[in-house]
Amino acid sequence: MQELTRKQYEKIKEVLPVQRGNVRIDNLTFLNVIFYIAENGCKWRKFPEKFGNWFTIDRRMQRWADLDVWSRVLKALQSELSIEFDISALSLDSTSVKVHPGDMGPLKKTANKPSAKVAAAGIQKFI
């Protein structure tokens, strides 16, 4: 895993929010955690405990997304460090993608049909 070094971090730290209060994870470590998750594609609850509490990391990432910090970080990384990002994979989860009813295939038969010949059908077995 490629981690951001302290020297690289110093070049982009002015685009990051100022840390206030009781902060357990500094911005450099936080960025390295996010890069680890992006590179390995692991779930929040499954990433290594050496990075800290997953919920704390998740909340900070959401706050940064709301404040548009991530676009500033990516622009700074590209300009200051000549790092290029290539997003070449796209994943869709079928549980969240809406599909038109006509694209789901033929409808299932829900009603029982009696035989065309009453004698062949015998006694009716359904109501």
JOTAFEN-V978008 format. One record per run of one state. SS is the DSSP state (2 for helix, 1 for strand, 0 for the rest). FROM is the first residue (numbers start at 1). TO is the last residue. If there is no record, write none. Layout:
ss = (SS SS)
from = (FROM FROM)
to = (TO TO)
This chain:
ss = (0 2 0 2 0 2 0 2 0 2 0 2 0 2 0 2 0)
from = (1 6 16 27 41 44 47 49 52 54 67 69 82 101 105 118 122)
to = (5 15 26 40 43 46 48 51 53 66 68 81 100 104 117 121 127)
